[in-house]
Amino acid sequence: MTKESLTRCVWCGTDELYTKYHDEEWGKHTSDEKTLFEFLILEAAQAGLSWITILRRREHYKRLFADFDVEKVANFSDETIESILLDAGVIRHRGKITSAVSNAKIFMDIQKEFGSFYAYLYSFMPENKPLAISYSSHGQIPATSAQSDAISKDLKKRGIKFFGSTICYAYMQAVGMVNDHTISCDFRN
């Protein structure tokens, strides 16, 4: 069976970047703190936009946000923020850029409090495990869940910005906290 003949979730269409993301990352469980931070930055940048818009800029974010090194981002100066705002490779939204820096500080505070951001996230999950739910069509997949509601509410209370329940649920899908590949998808693990 060739990769082209495999069945995918309908949301990724045929765009090569989207299908690569779908096939190799989306819904795959990760406990890597750097990846968890990367998607916190990227998903918050996505707020109000399409995910493909962010995927197309991902390498720019990686370059401008110190390869997603949380400590470096947490210590960005006002000058660094201003230089990022001048770069057309990212979404030049002052609130999203400045919140990435404050969100990095909060991410590190959570790591200290819970031992890892992963441990914090999974404290909201039933039995501290990812969820694999069987949906037969894309239309059945929710935009939020009880877990995304609780996580986003707690993160908001801690000061995290641009991370409401819908963005949080997309984040959970991205880092494999939920596996929402439809039953017919050949990439469902």
Wavefront OBJ file of the C-alpha trace (Angstrom):
o trace
v 0.000 0.000 0.000
v 1.440 3.374 -0.989
v 1.234 6.423 1.238
v -0.988 8.095 -1.367
v -3.550 5.280 -1.181
v -3.899 5.445 2.605
v -7.060 6.869 4.129
v -6.636 10.001 6.244
v -8.886 12.166 8.363
v -10.722 14.528 6.008
v -9.569 17.735 7.740
v -6.016 17.512 6.383
v -7.057 17.413 2.720
v -4.197 16.954 0.265
v -1.834 19.777 1.206
v 1.586 18.121 1.629
v 2.427 20.046 4.800
v -0.942 19.223 6.345
v -0.785 15.518 5.442
v 2.769 15.230 6.812
v 1.635 16.830 10.092
v -1.420 14.542 10.202
v 0.566 11.404 9.414
v 3.553 12.011 11.672
v 2.447 14.171 14.607
v -1.258 14.770 15.151
v -2.692 12.557 17.872
v 0.663 10.992 18.715
v 1.315 10.915 22.441
v 4.306 12.919 23.606
v 5.712 13.629 27.033
v 8.562 15.767 25.682
v 8.530 19.101 27.504
v 10.047 20.997 24.569
v 7.308 19.704 22.252
v 4.643 20.562 24.815
v 6.012 24.105 24.981
v 6.294 24.376 21.195
v 2.633 23.529 20.755
v 1.644 25.923 23.539
v 3.291 28.699 21.493
v 1.915 27.512 18.148
v -1.644 26.822 19.287
v -1.871 30.191 21.047
v -0.621 31.840 17.839
v -3.365 30.011 15.960
v -6.210 31.587 17.983
v -8.642 32.984 15.419
v -6.695 31.553 12.461
v -6.460 28.265 10.590
v -3.910 25.676 11.660
v -2.369 25.533 8.172
v -1.520 29.232 8.549
v 0.603 28.375 11.580
v 2.093 25.216 10.074
v 3.352 27.260 7.131
v 5.116 29.584 9.593
v 6.337 26.909 11.992
v 9.997 27.128 10.958
v 9.916 30.895 11.447
v 8.489 30.421 14.939
v 11.192 27.861 15.671
v 13.905 30.298 14.578
v 12.468 33.368 16.305
v 11.469 31.570 19.509
v 14.926 30.118 20.245
v 14.072 26.633 18.949
v 11.285 26.629 21.560
v 13.709 26.773 24.479
v 11.327 27.778 27.262
v 13.985 29.418 29.448
v 15.287 31.555 26.592
v 11.767 32.615 25.567
v 10.880 33.458 29.175
v 13.847 35.836 29.217
v 13.194 37.623 25.915
v 13.862 41.331 26.186
v 11.581 44.067 24.897
v 14.055 44.478 22.017
v 13.717 40.798 21.078
v 9.935 41.085 21.139
v 10.108 44.166 18.895
v 12.361 42.350 16.410
v 9.936 39.396 16.296
v 7.081 41.802 15.586
v 8.970 43.044 12.519
v 9.352 39.554 11.019
v 6.673 38.690 8.442
v 7.370 34.985 8.995
v 5.161 34.930 12.105
v 1.755 36.302 13.036
v 2.692 39.850 14.008
v 0.156 40.266 16.775
v 1.705 42.080 19.712
v -0.564 40.404 22.250
v 0.276 36.918 20.996
v 4.013 37.616 20.902
v 4.177 39.188 24.363
v 1.934 36.482 25.802
v 4.322 33.823 24.437
v 6.963 35.289 26.752
v 4.689 35.460 29.800
v 3.255 32.016 28.957
v 6.829 30.646 28.960
v 7.324 31.953 32.501
v 4.059 30.354 33.620
v 5.006 27.088 31.857
v 8.222 27.018 33.926
v 6.303 27.812 37.138
v 4.006 24.865 36.416
v 7.026 22.627 35.769
v 8.404 23.577 39.184
v 5.068 23.017 40.910
v 4.217 19.668 39.267
v 7.635 18.321 38.321
v 6.796 18.707 34.614
v 4.227 20.375 32.405
v 3.271 16.867 31.273
v 2.404 15.845 34.857
v 0.300 18.992 35.187
v -1.628 18.301 31.967
v -2.278 14.665 32.759
v -3.527 15.500 36.245
v -6.704 16.555 34.375
v -6.997 13.305 32.415
v -8.931 10.225 33.541
v -6.413 7.817 35.092
v -3.670 10.264 33.979
v -3.758 8.730 30.481
v -4.503 9.894 26.927
v -7.993 9.344 25.553
v -8.669 7.384 22.369
v -12.241 7.935 21.304
v -13.723 6.227 18.284
v -15.406 8.668 15.924
v -16.661 7.477 12.567
v -16.770 10.954 11.025
v -14.980 14.264 11.437
v -18.301 15.920 12.252
v -18.546 13.922 15.488
v -15.280 15.276 16.883
v -15.949 17.971 19.478
v -14.283 21.370 19.589
v -13.933 21.195 23.388
v -14.172 18.648 26.189
v -14.570 18.604 29.949
v -10.786 18.261 30.172
v -10.046 21.172 27.814
v -12.543 23.290 29.749
v -10.810 22.474 33.046
v -7.246 22.894 31.742
v -7.944 26.188 29.975
v -9.799 27.524 33.015
v -6.898 26.647 35.297
v -4.304 28.020 32.866
v -6.274 31.250 32.540
v -6.324 31.559 36.315
v -2.527 31.143 36.254
v -2.244 33.913 33.630
v -1.868 31.984 30.361
v -3.270 33.980 27.429
v -4.748 32.924 24.062
v -5.578 29.449 25.307
v -9.336 29.048 25.666
v -11.046 25.688 25.663
v -11.168 25.324 21.856
v -7.458 26.103 21.477
v -6.740 23.840 24.439
v -8.622 20.966 22.785
v -6.657 21.498 19.549
v -3.497 21.420 21.693
v -4.634 18.167 23.309
v -5.117 16.676 19.841
v -1.721 17.948 18.667
v 0.221 16.411 21.561
v -1.744 13.173 21.705
v -3.697 13.747 24.892
v -6.674 12.733 22.758
v -6.518 10.638 19.621
v -9.282 11.907 17.366
v -8.250 10.153 14.162
v -11.489 8.770 12.743
v -11.940 4.993 12.775
v -11.365 4.767 9.014
v -8.055 6.682 9.195
v -5.049 4.451 8.465
v -2.957 6.634 10.781
v -4.998 5.921 13.898
v -2.615 4.223 16.311
l 1 2 3 4 5 6 7 8 9 10 11 12 13 14 15 16 17 18 19 20 21 22 23 24 25 26 27 28 29 30 31 32 33 34 35 36 37 38 39 40 41 42 43 44 45 46 47 48 49 50 51 52 53 54 55 56 57 58 59 60 61 62 63 64 65 66 67 68 69 70 71 72 73 74 75 76 77 78 79 80 81 82 83 84 85 86 87 88 89 90 91 92 93 94 95 96 97 98 99 100 101 102 103 104 105 106 107 108 109 110 111 112 113 114 115 116 117 118 119 120 121 122 123 124 125 126 127 128 129 130 131 132 133 134 135 136 137 138 139 140 141 142 143 144 145 146 147 148 149 150 151 152 153 154 155 156 157 158 159 160 161 162 163 164 165 166 167 168 169 170 171 172 173 174 175 176 177 178 179 180 181 182 183 184 185 186 187 188 189
